[in-house]
Amino acid sequence: MAKATGCSRAVLLGTNSAICFTRLISQLVKSNGKHAFLVDTLALSEMTQESSLSKFKSEVKSSQEHHFSMLQRETEKLRGDIEKMRSELRYEIDKVTAGQRLDLNLERGRIRDELANQNAETTNLTNKLDREIHALRAQLEAAKYDVIKYCIGTLVSISAVGLAVVRILM
């Protein structure tokens, strides 16, 4: 029991345990006369903890690498999705723009046709008005010639009657 108490004291003392542990070993070797094999439990506890710590570190490192690779894959996937969305957005923008251009060109063509029709109609109306004006002028000229003709005829008749009256009176 005294030996076990010595070992437990050696474990409890920490850094001073090496001195107590050496004394304990020398007492054990002298008392039995046989060689006793002792296990340094503090060193064993330290080795176990270092082993556990290194195992934990490797697991943490492995976990970090795994998470990092997952993040990289996720990032690449998100980049791909973003590029896909960009290309779809460009396609939609181009489609809408092309549709608007087509609508605008169709509207321009419709307006051009409408203007051409209005110009043709205006030209036809202008030609019709010009013809009617020329016809009215021709009628006016004809009426003017008729008036002049009737005036001349009336003057000649009045002159003839006047001359006949003057001859009768004279």
mmCIF file of the C-alpha atoms, coordinates in Angstrom:
data_MODEL
# 
_entry.id   MODEL 
# 
loop_
_atom_site.group_PDB 
_atom_site.id 
_atom_site.type_symbol 
_atom_site.label_atom_id 
_atom_site.label_alt_id 
_atom_site.label_comp_id 
_atom_site.label_asym_id 
_atom_site.label_entity_id 
_atom_site.label_seq_id 
_atom_site.pdbx_PDB_ins_code 
_atom_site.Cartn_x 
_atom_site.Cartn_y 
_atom_site.Cartn_z 
_atom_site.occupancy 
_atom_site.B_iso_or_equiv 
_atom_site.pdbx_formal_charge 
_atom_site.auth_seq_id 
_atom_site.auth_comp_id 
_atom_site.auth_asym_id 
_atom_site.auth_atom_id 
_atom_site.pdbx_PDB_model_num 
ATOM 1   C CA . MET A 1 1   ? 0.000   0.000   0.000    1.00 0.00 ? 1   MET A CA 1 
ATOM 2   C CA . ALA A 1 2   ? 2.815   2.370   0.800    1.00 0.00 ? 2   ALA A CA 1 
ATOM 3   C CA . LYS A 1 3   ? 4.132   1.757   -2.657   1.00 0.00 ? 3   LYS A CA 1 
ATOM 4   C CA . ALA A 1 4   ? 0.788   2.540   -4.243   1.00 0.00 ? 4   ALA A CA 1 
ATOM 5   C CA . THR A 1 5   ? 0.612   5.714   -2.188   1.00 0.00 ? 5   THR A CA 1 
ATOM 6   C CA . GLY A 1 6   ? 4.032   6.648   -3.443   1.00 0.00 ? 6   GLY A CA 1 
ATOM 7   C CA . CYS A 1 7   ? 2.916   6.136   -7.031   1.00 0.00 ? 7   CYS A CA 1 
ATOM 8   C CA . SER A 1 8   ? -0.204  8.138   -6.507   1.00 0.00 ? 8   SER A CA 1 
ATOM 9   C CA . ARG A 1 9   ? 1.882   10.870  -4.959   1.00 0.00 ? 9   ARG A CA 1 
ATOM 10  C CA . ALA A 1 10  ? 4.214   10.729  -7.943   1.00 0.00 ? 10  ALA A CA 1 
ATOM 11  C CA . VAL A 1 11  ? 1.273   11.181  -10.291  1.00 0.00 ? 11  VAL A CA 1 
ATOM 12  C CA . LEU A 1 12  ? -0.106  14.053  -8.232   1.00 0.00 ? 12  LEU A CA 1 
ATOM 13  C CA . LEU A 1 13  ? 3.194   15.913  -7.952   1.00 0.00 ? 13  LEU A CA 1 
ATOM 14  C CA . GLY A 1 14  ? 3.499   16.497  -11.689  1.00 0.00 ? 14  GLY A CA 1 
ATOM 15  C CA . THR A 1 15  ? 6.989   17.790  -12.528  1.00 0.00 ? 15  THR A CA 1 
ATOM 16  C CA . ASN A 1 16  ? 8.481   16.637  -9.227   1.00 0.00 ? 16  ASN A CA 1 
ATOM 17  C CA . SER A 1 17  ? 7.120   13.150  -9.880   1.00 0.00 ? 17  SER A CA 1 
ATOM 18  C CA . ALA A 1 18  ? 10.251  12.030  -11.681  1.00 0.00 ? 18  ALA A CA 1 
ATOM 19  C CA . ILE A 1 19  ? 12.264  12.362  -8.450   1.00 0.00 ? 19  ILE A CA 1 
ATOM 20  C CA . CYS A 1 20  ? 9.708   10.466  -6.339   1.00 0.00 ? 20  CYS A CA 1 
ATOM 21  C CA . PHE A 1 21  ? 9.268   7.882   -9.075   1.00 0.00 ? 21  PHE A CA 1 
ATOM 22  C CA . THR A 1 22  ? 13.028  7.233   -9.161   1.00 0.00 ? 22  THR A CA 1 
ATOM 23  C CA . ARG A 1 23  ? 13.110  6.718   -5.378   1.00 0.00 ? 23  ARG A CA 1 
ATOM 24  C CA . LEU A 1 24  ? 10.138  4.379   -5.606   1.00 0.00 ? 24  LEU A CA 1 
ATOM 25  C CA . ILE A 1 25  ? 11.833  2.286   -8.284   1.00 0.00 ? 25  ILE A CA 1 
ATOM 26  C CA . SER A 1 26  ? 15.031  1.993   -6.224   1.00 0.00 ? 26  SER A CA 1 
ATOM 27  C CA . GLN A 1 27  ? 12.989  0.877   -3.179   1.00 0.00 ? 27  GLN A CA 1 
ATOM 28  C CA . LEU A 1 28  ? 11.137  -1.753  -5.208   1.00 0.00 ? 28  LEU A CA 1 
ATOM 29  C CA . VAL A 1 29  ? 14.295  -3.172  -6.739   1.00 0.00 ? 29  VAL A CA 1 
ATOM 30  C CA . LYS A 1 30  ? 16.014  -3.439  -3.311   1.00 0.00 ? 30  LYS A CA 1 
ATOM 31  C CA . SER A 1 31  ? 13.054  -4.962  -1.485   1.00 0.00 ? 31  SER A CA 1 
ATOM 32  C CA . ASN A 1 32  ? 12.302  -7.845  -3.833   1.00 0.00 ? 32  ASN A CA 1 
ATOM 33  C CA . GLY A 1 33  ? 15.726  -8.528  -5.158   1.00 0.00 ? 33  GLY A CA 1 
ATOM 34  C CA . LYS A 1 34  ? 14.103  -9.208  -8.461   1.00 0.00 ? 34  LYS A CA 1 
ATOM 35  C CA . HIS A 1 35  ? 13.733  -6.708  -11.161  1.00 0.00 ? 35  HIS A CA 1 
ATOM 36  C CA . ALA A 1 36  ? 10.368  -5.055  -11.097  1.00 0.00 ? 36  ALA A CA 1 
ATOM 37  C CA . PHE A 1 37  ? 8.912   -3.551  -14.241  1.00 0.00 ? 37  PHE A CA 1 
ATOM 38  C CA . LEU A 1 38  ? 7.053   -0.422  -13.544  1.00 0.00 ? 38  LEU A CA 1 
ATOM 39  C CA . VAL A 1 39  ? 4.928   1.575   -15.946  1.00 0.00 ? 39  VAL A CA 1 
ATOM 40  C CA . ASP A 1 40  ? 5.129   5.318   -15.877  1.00 0.00 ? 40  ASP A CA 1 
ATOM 41  C CA . THR A 1 41  ? 1.405   6.116   -15.771  1.00 0.00 ? 41  THR A CA 1 
ATOM 42  C CA . LEU A 1 42  ? 1.981   9.842   -16.190  1.00 0.00 ? 42  LEU A CA 1 
ATOM 43  C CA . ALA A 1 43  ? 3.932   9.282   -19.397  1.00 0.00 ? 43  ALA A CA 1 
ATOM 44  C CA . LEU A 1 44  ? 1.258   6.805   -20.510  1.00 0.00 ? 44  LEU A CA 1 
ATOM 45  C CA . SER A 1 45  ? -1.488  9.378   -19.712  1.00 0.00 ? 45  SER A CA 1 
ATOM 46  C CA . GLU A 1 46  ? 0.512   11.994  -21.714  1.00 0.00 ? 46  GLU A CA 1 
ATOM 47  C CA . MET A 1 47  ? 1.053   9.624   -24.649  1.00 0.00 ? 47  MET A CA 1 
ATOM 48  C CA . THR A 1 48  ? -2.631  8.718   -24.650  1.00 0.00 ? 48  THR A CA 1 
ATOM 49  C CA . GLN A 1 49  ? -3.598  12.375  -24.593  1.00 0.00 ? 49  GLN A CA 1 
ATOM 50  C CA . GLU A 1 50  ? -1.072  13.247  -27.303  1.00 0.00 ? 50  GLU A CA 1 
ATOM 51  C CA . SER A 1 51  ? -2.378  10.358  -29.404  1.00 0.00 ? 51  SER A CA 1 
ATOM 52  C CA . SER A 1 52  ? -5.957  11.507  -28.834  1.00 0.00 ? 52  SER A CA 1 
ATOM 53  C CA . LEU A 1 53  ? -4.947  15.093  -29.547  1.00 0.00 ? 53  LEU A CA 1 
ATOM 54  C CA . SER A 1 54  ? -3.156  14.179  -32.777  1.00 0.00 ? 54  SER A CA 1 
ATOM 55  C CA . LYS A 1 55  ? -6.121  11.994  -33.796  1.00 0.00 ? 55  LYS A CA 1 
ATOM 56  C CA . PHE A 1 56  ? -8.456  14.912  -33.022  1.00 0.00 ? 56  PHE A CA 1 
ATOM 57  C CA . LYS A 1 57  ? -6.216  17.301  -34.971  1.00 0.00 ? 57  LYS A CA 1 
ATOM 58  C CA . SER A 1 58  ? -6.155  14.964  -37.968  1.00 0.00 ? 58  SER A CA 1 
ATOM 59  C CA . GLU A 1 59  ? -9.956  14.556  -37.775  1.00 0.00 ? 59  GLU A CA 1 
ATOM 60  C CA . VAL A 1 60  ? -10.388 18.329  -37.557  1.00 0.00 ? 60  VAL A CA 1 
ATOM 61  C CA . LYS A 1 61  ? -7.992  18.806  -40.471  1.00 0.00 ? 61  LYS A CA 1 
ATOM 62  C CA . SER A 1 62  ? -9.788  16.137  -42.475  1.00 0.00 ? 62  SER A CA 1 
ATOM 63  C CA . SER A 1 63  ? -13.124 17.700  -41.612  1.00 0.00 ? 63  SER A CA 1 
ATOM 64  C CA . GLN A 1 64  ? -11.836 21.154  -42.602  1.00 0.00 ? 64  GLN A CA 1 
ATOM 65  C CA . GLU A 1 65  ? -10.491 19.794  -45.885  1.00 0.00 ? 65  GLU A CA 1 
ATOM 66  C CA . HIS A 1 66  ? -13.789 18.034  -46.509  1.00 0.00 ? 66  HIS A CA 1 
ATOM 67  C CA . HIS A 1 67  ? -15.773 21.184  -45.732  1.00 0.00 ? 67  HIS A CA 1 
ATOM 68  C CA . PHE A 1 68  ? -13.385 23.274  -47.813  1.00 0.00 ? 68  PHE A CA 1 
ATOM 69  C CA . SER A 1 69  ? -13.762 20.946  -50.775  1.00 0.00 ? 69  SER A CA 1 
ATOM 70  C CA . MET A 1 70  ? -17.533 20.979  -50.294  1.00 0.00 ? 70  MET A CA 1 
ATOM 71  C CA . LEU A 1 71  ? -17.475 24.781  -50.190  1.00 0.00 ? 71  LEU A CA 1 
ATOM 72  C CA . GLN A 1 72  ? -15.352 24.840  -53.345  1.00 0.00 ? 72  GLN A CA 1 
ATOM 73  C CA . ARG A 1 73  ? -17.775 22.479  -55.100  1.00 0.00 ? 73  ARG A CA 1 
ATOM 74  C CA . GLU A 1 74  ? -20.716 24.547  -53.893  1.00 0.00 ? 74  GLU A CA 1 
ATOM 75  C CA . THR A 1 75  ? -18.984 27.742  -55.018  1.00 0.00 ? 75  THR A CA 1 
ATOM 76  C CA . GLU A 1 76  ? -18.301 26.262  -58.444  1.00 0.00 ? 76  GLU A CA 1 
ATOM 77  C CA . LYS A 1 77  ? -21.889 25.073  -58.644  1.00 0.00 ? 77  LYS A CA 1 
ATOM 78  C CA . LEU A 1 78  ? -23.132 28.557  -57.687  1.00 0.00 ? 78  LEU A CA 1 
ATOM 79  C CA . ARG A 1 79  ? -20.798 30.134  -60.252  1.00 0.00 ? 79  ARG A CA 1 
ATOM 80  C CA . GLY A 1 80  ? -22.177 27.781  -62.874  1.00 0.00 ? 80  GLY A CA 1 
ATOM 81  C CA . ASP A 1 81  ? -25.716 28.644  -61.832  1.00 0.00 ? 81  ASP A CA 1 
ATOM 82  C CA . ILE A 1 82  ? -24.880 32.358  -61.952  1.00 0.00 ? 82  ILE A CA 1 
ATOM 83  C CA . GLU A 1 83  ? -23.369 32.001  -65.432  1.00 0.00 ? 83  GLU A CA 1 
ATOM 84  C CA . LYS A 1 84  ? -26.404 29.999  -66.537  1.00 0.00 ? 84  LYS A CA 1 
ATOM 85  C CA . MET A 1 85  ? -28.711 32.708  -65.165  1.00 0.00 ? 85  MET A CA 1 
ATOM 86  C CA . ARG A 1 86  ? -26.623 35.403  -66.851  1.00 0.00 ? 86  ARG A CA 1 
ATOM 87  C CA . SER A 1 87  ? -26.827 33.625  -70.190  1.00 0.00 ? 87  SER A CA 1 
ATOM 88  C CA . GLU A 1 88  ? -30.577 33.079  -69.755  1.00 0.00 ? 88  GLU A CA 1 
ATOM 89  C CA . LEU A 1 89  ? -30.983 36.744  -68.811  1.00 0.00 ? 89  LEU A CA 1 
ATOM 90  C CA . ARG A 1 90  ? -28.949 37.826  -71.843  1.00 0.00 ? 90  ARG A CA 1 
ATOM 91  C CA . TYR A 1 91  ? -31.068 35.537  -74.029  1.00 0.00 ? 91  TYR A CA 1 
ATOM 92  C CA . GLU A 1 92  ? -34.295 36.974  -72.589  1.00 0.00 ? 92  GLU A CA 1 
ATOM 93  C CA . ILE A 1 93  ? -33.021 40.547  -72.962  1.00 0.00 ? 93  ILE A CA 1 
ATOM 94  C CA . ASP A 1 94  ? -31.977 39.840  -76.557  1.00 0.00 ? 94  ASP A CA 1 
ATOM 95  C CA . LYS A 1 95  ? -35.356 38.217  -77.227  1.00 0.00 ? 95  LYS A CA 1 
ATOM 96  C CA . VAL A 1 96  ? -37.262 41.166  -75.764  1.00 0.00 ? 96  VAL A CA 1 
ATOM 97  C CA . THR A 1 97  ? -35.022 43.640  -77.571  1.00 0.00 ? 97  THR A CA 1 
ATOM 98  C CA . ALA A 1 98  ? -35.456 41.772  -80.843  1.00 0.00 ? 98  ALA A CA 1 
ATOM 99  C CA . GLY A 1 99  ? -39.228 41.702  -80.294  1.00 0.00 ? 99  GLY A CA 1 
ATOM 100 C CA . GLN A 1 100 ? -39.252 45.412  -79.590  1.00 0.00 ? 100 GLN A CA 1 
ATOM 101 C CA . ARG A 1 101 ? -37.121 46.087  -82.667  1.00 0.00 ? 101 ARG A CA 1 
ATOM 102 C CA . LEU A 1 102 ? -39.460 43.974  -84.760  1.00 0.00 ? 102 LEU A CA 1 
ATOM 103 C CA . ASP A 1 103 ? -42.498 45.767  -83.350  1.00 0.00 ? 103 ASP A CA 1 
ATOM 104 C CA . LEU A 1 104 ? -40.814 49.122  -83.937  1.00 0.00 ? 104 LEU A CA 1 
ATOM 105 C CA . ASN A 1 105 ? -39.869 48.197  -87.510  1.00 0.00 ? 105 ASN A CA 1 
ATOM 106 C CA . LEU A 1 106 ? -43.396 46.921  -88.172  1.00 0.00 ? 106 LEU A CA 1 
ATOM 107 C CA . GLU A 1 107 ? -44.822 50.126  -86.728  1.00 0.00 ? 107 GLU A CA 1 
ATOM 108 C CA . ARG A 1 108 ? -42.453 52.178  -88.877  1.00 0.00 ? 108 ARG A CA 1 
ATOM 109 C CA . GLY A 1 109 ? -43.509 50.203  -91.945  1.00 0.00 ? 109 GLY A CA 1 
ATOM 110 C CA . ARG A 1 110 ? -47.177 50.640  -91.074  1.00 0.00 ? 110 ARG A CA 1 
ATOM 111 C CA . ILE A 1 111 ? -46.689 54.372  -90.580  1.00 0.00 ? 111 ILE A CA 1 
ATOM 112 C CA . ARG A 1 112 ? -44.706 54.556  -93.846  1.00 0.00 ? 112 ARG A CA 1 
ATOM 113 C CA . ASP A 1 113 ? -47.509 52.742  -95.676  1.00 0.00 ? 113 ASP A CA 1 
ATOM 114 C CA . GLU A 1 114 ? -50.100 54.966  -94.055  1.00 0.00 ? 114 GLU A CA 1 
ATOM 115 C CA . LEU A 1 115 ? -48.134 58.077  -95.025  1.00 0.00 ? 115 LEU A CA 1 
ATOM 116 C CA . ALA A 1 116 ? -47.715 56.758  -98.565  1.00 0.00 ? 116 ALA A CA 1 
ATOM 117 C CA . ASN A 1 117 ? -51.465 56.130  -98.739  1.00 0.00 ? 117 ASN A CA 1 
ATOM 118 C CA . GLN A 1 118 ? -52.173 59.594  -97.363  1.00 0.00 ? 118 GLN A CA 1 
ATOM 119 C CA . ASN A 1 119 ? -49.712 61.122  -99.856  1.00 0.00 ? 119 ASN A CA 1 
ATOM 120 C CA . ALA A 1 120 ? -51.353 59.210  -102.703 1.00 0.00 ? 120 ALA A CA 1 
ATOM 121 C CA . GLU A 1 121 ? -54.780 60.311  -101.480 1.00 0.00 ? 121 GLU A CA 1 
ATOM 122 C CA . THR A 1 122 ? -53.588 63.899  -101.123 1.00 0.00 ? 122 THR A CA 1 
ATOM 123 C CA . THR A 1 123 ? -52.090 63.751  -104.625 1.00 0.00 ? 123 THR A CA 1 
ATOM 124 C CA . ASN A 1 124 ? -55.327 62.325  -106.014 1.00 0.00 ? 124 ASN A CA 1 
ATOM 125 C CA . LEU A 1 125 ? -57.371 65.012  -104.259 1.00 0.00 ? 125 LEU A CA 1 
ATOM 126 C CA . THR A 1 126 ? -54.961 67.702  -105.435 1.00 0.00 ? 126 THR A CA 1 
ATOM 127 C CA . ASN A 1 127 ? -55.175 66.392  -109.012 1.00 0.00 ? 127 ASN A CA 1 
ATOM 128 C CA . LYS A 1 128 ? -58.967 66.201  -108.768 1.00 0.00 ? 128 LYS A CA 1 
ATOM 129 C CA . LEU A 1 129 ? -59.125 69.763  -107.411 1.00 0.00 ? 129 LEU A CA 1 
ATOM 130 C CA . ASP A 1 130 ? -56.761 70.950  -110.137 1.00 0.00 ? 130 ASP A CA 1 
ATOM 131 C CA . ARG A 1 131 ? -58.955 69.293  -112.792 1.00 0.00 ? 131 ARG A CA 1 
ATOM 132 C CA . GLU A 1 132 ? -62.097 70.782  -111.301 1.00 0.00 ? 132 GLU A CA 1 
ATOM 133 C CA . ILE A 1 133 ? -60.418 74.204  -111.082 1.00 0.00 ? 133 ILE A CA 1 
ATOM 134 C CA . HIS A 1 134 ? -59.302 73.872  -114.717 1.00 0.00 ? 134 HIS A CA 1 
ATOM 135 C CA . ALA A 1 135 ? -62.815 72.769  -115.689 1.00 0.00 ? 135 ALA A CA 1 
ATOM 136 C CA . LEU A 1 136 ? -64.308 75.721  -113.782 1.00 0.00 ? 136 LEU A CA 1 
ATOM 137 C CA . ARG A 1 137 ? -61.834 78.088  -115.452 1.00 0.00 ? 137 ARG A CA 1 
ATOM 138 C CA . ALA A 1 138 ? -62.697 76.615  -118.800 1.00 0.00 ? 138 ALA A CA 1 
ATOM 139 C CA . GLN A 1 139 ? -66.396 77.030  -118.026 1.00 0.00 ? 139 GLN A CA 1 
ATOM 140 C CA . LEU A 1 140 ? -65.732 80.564  -116.776 1.00 0.00 ? 140 LEU A CA 1 
ATOM 141 C CA . GLU A 1 141 ? -63.765 81.361  -119.925 1.00 0.00 ? 141 GLU A CA 1 
ATOM 142 C CA . ALA A 1 142 ? -66.522 79.845  -122.047 1.00 0.00 ? 142 ALA A CA 1 
ATOM 143 C CA . ALA A 1 143 ? -69.141 81.797  -120.099 1.00 0.00 ? 143 ALA A CA 1 
ATOM 144 C CA . LYS A 1 144 ? -67.009 84.934  -120.461 1.00 0.00 ? 144 LYS A CA 1 
ATOM 145 C CA . TYR A 1 145 ? -66.755 84.385  -124.208 1.00 0.00 ? 145 TYR A CA 1 
ATOM 146 C CA . ASP A 1 146 ? -70.481 83.748  -124.345 1.00 0.00 ? 146 ASP A CA 1 
ATOM 147 C CA . VAL A 1 147 ? -71.149 86.976  -122.381 1.00 0.00 ? 147 VAL A CA 1 
ATOM 148 C CA . ILE A 1 148 ? -68.780 88.887  -124.640 1.00 0.00 ? 148 ILE A CA 1 
ATOM 149 C CA . LYS A 1 149 ? -70.402 87.305  -127.677 1.00 0.00 ? 149 LYS A CA 1 
ATOM 150 C CA . TYR A 1 150 ? -73.869 88.173  -126.414 1.00 0.00 ? 150 TYR A CA 1 
ATOM 151 C CA . CYS A 1 151 ? -72.690 91.665  -125.459 1.00 0.00 ? 151 CYS A CA 1 
ATOM 152 C CA . ILE A 1 152 ? -71.213 92.182  -128.915 1.00 0.00 ? 152 ILE A CA 1 
ATOM 153 C CA . GLY A 1 153 ? -74.346 90.733  -130.499 1.00 0.00 ? 153 GLY A CA 1 
ATOM 154 C CA . THR A 1 154 ? -76.492 92.963  -128.311 1.00 0.00 ? 154 THR A CA 1 
ATOM 155 C CA . LEU A 1 155 ? -74.349 96.028  -129.111 1.00 0.00 ? 155 LEU A CA 1 
ATOM 156 C CA . VAL A 1 156 ? -74.424 95.236  -132.799 1.00 0.00 ? 156 VAL A CA 1 
ATOM 157 C CA . SER A 1 157 ? -78.194 94.729  -132.629 1.00 0.00 ? 157 SER A CA 1 
ATOM 158 C CA . ILE A 1 158 ? -78.673 97.940  -130.629 1.00 0.00 ? 158 ILE A CA 1 
ATOM 159 C CA . SER A 1 159 ? -76.381 99.757  -133.065 1.00 0.00 ? 159 SER A CA 1 
ATOM 160 C CA . ALA A 1 160 ? -78.295 98.355  -136.019 1.00 0.00 ? 160 ALA A CA 1 
ATOM 161 C CA . VAL A 1 161 ? -81.602 99.320  -134.448 1.00 0.00 ? 161 VAL A CA 1 
ATOM 162 C CA . GLY A 1 162 ? -80.146 102.710 -133.526 1.00 0.00 ? 162 GLY A CA 1 
ATOM 163 C CA . LEU A 1 163 ? -78.906 103.212 -137.089 1.00 0.00 ? 163 LEU A CA 1 
ATOM 164 C CA . ALA A 1 164 ? -82.239 102.117 -138.428 1.00 0.00 ? 164 ALA A CA 1 
ATOM 165 C CA . VAL A 1 165 ? -84.007 104.549 -136.095 1.00 0.00 ? 165 VAL A CA 1 
ATOM 166 C CA . VAL A 1 166 ? -81.559 107.296 -137.059 1.00 0.00 ? 166 VAL A CA 1 
ATOM 167 C CA . ARG A 1 167 ? -82.202 106.590 -140.739 1.00 0.00 ? 167 ARG A CA 1 
ATOM 168 C CA . ILE A 1 168 ? -85.881 106.579 -140.257 1.00 0.00 ? 168 ILE A CA 1 
ATOM 169 C CA . LEU A 1 169 ? -85.712 109.808 -138.383 1.00 0.00 ? 169 LEU A CA 1 
ATOM 170 C CA . MET A 1 170 ? -83.417 111.409 -140.729 1.00 0.00 ? 170 MET A CA 1 
# 
